[in-house]
Amino acid sequence: MAHLSGKPPNFITAASFYEEAARALLAVPKRLREVKGVDEKLKTLRQTQREIAMQSIGDFVAIPIEAEDFGDEIRTIQERVSGKELTDALLVLAESWARVSRERAEAGARKSIEEFSSNRLFAKRKLTDDGRLAAKGPPASDASLTSSKPDDAIWNQMVQNYNFDISFAVQATIAPAWKQLVLEHFITDDDLVNIVALSGIVPAGRVKLVAKGLKAGFEGDFAVALHLLVPQLEHLVRSHLQIRGAKTVPIDLDQGLQREASLSTLVELAEMAEIFGDDLAFEIRALFCDGFGPNLRNELAHGLLEEGACYSATSLYAWWLIFSMIYLQYWYGARTWDNMAPPAADGP
């Protein structure tokens, strides 16, 4: 309560204290819970914890658009979630945003370069919040626009545009859908373990870890969610690449050592698009590994992601993307990663 009454209130820390209280009550033996009224206290704690988590929803809204009104989109997605059974509400959340198309991203990048001459005059640079030069790239040229494959200038513009797209997605649909779902439903650990296991895409031995990461997101603790899920996403990608015969263990010829390639290396393999489809392969690389993007994998791996950044629109999107991948596979049993589209009615 002290953290909630502060100026400004610290919702994140308060929620963590409520979580600790819930764990303490769960340690009470079941035979004593009814006598002591523990189950009722747990129910109250969990409800309060969800309400506190939703208070931080404003942290996800950080889009520099003047006079833009997302009221209609927000009301529509909340109405689609409201009143549904848990499994149906989860499906609405998983499909609340039509994920980015790599083809459209490339077309949009070319259009941006054509329309704004600054893209041809100046090299691109990205600075971190603490002033570090995170990435730099060449200015675009006429050759950039005429080449059949995107060069560095086109790619960097694709990633920058992608940053804007995911911020829009979070504000207009994903955050409101998430907020409505956690307001109406409490999803248990067992629910998520079953969903992750039955999705068939998470490697054996990692199901409970992934479920814990998803659960943390549903409880509003995106710091824990990211630190659990991003390494597991890397393992998931590596596992599926290995199944297809991709080389994920480069050998150090000087010392004869075999070290697993990092996600930043894996996303550049040709097999990525073959396995995950062009769209999802682009998103994984742009969101987790690219210097012009959020670069979440590397920021987390090197301890560079501050607590506040774990509660940004980017972080919520990263959690949602992993949840959406898993839930749509669970729901539709899709035969292809590309867009996670439901199978055709007359398909196999």
Disulfide bonds with the S-S distance in Angstrom:
none
